[in-house]
Amino acid sequence: MSAAVLVLSLILAVVLTVAVSAAVCWWLVVVRRPDRLVSGLYVRRLVVTTKTGEAFEGLLVGSDDRSVVLRQAVALGDDGARLPVDGELLIPRSEVAYMQDPTT
């Protein structure tokens, strides 16, 4: 290989590295925006009520501008029934009516 080809390969590698790094930073800062208000409530038990009136209680383990994630969740019935939910429960933020701390 000639020196020119090696130099062009090196330049291409640097440009691709910078482009990928910029894309990852953009995704972390712009696309996946953490919710500053809710982030202080992580790993706390909350009741999330949806716009349809369904309510779920569980440990808040994640949230961003598009979703809320609960673990060890239970569906709360109108009659006081508590039905366990398997796995993590992901609720779209557009469907959340309100969230509350059941201990206060």
Sequence and secondary structure as in RCSB ss.txt:
>XXXX:A:sequence
MSAAVLVLSLILAVVLTVAVSAAVCWWLVVVRRPDRLVSGLYVRRLVVTTKTGEAFEGLLVGSDDRSVVLRQAVA
LGDDGARLPVDGELLIPRSEVAYMQDPTT
>XXXX:A:secstr
  HHHHHHHHHHHHHHHHHHHHHHHHIIIIIS   HHHHTTTTSEEEEEETTS EEEEEEEEE SSEEEEEEEEE
E TTS EEE  S EEEEGGGEEEEE TT 
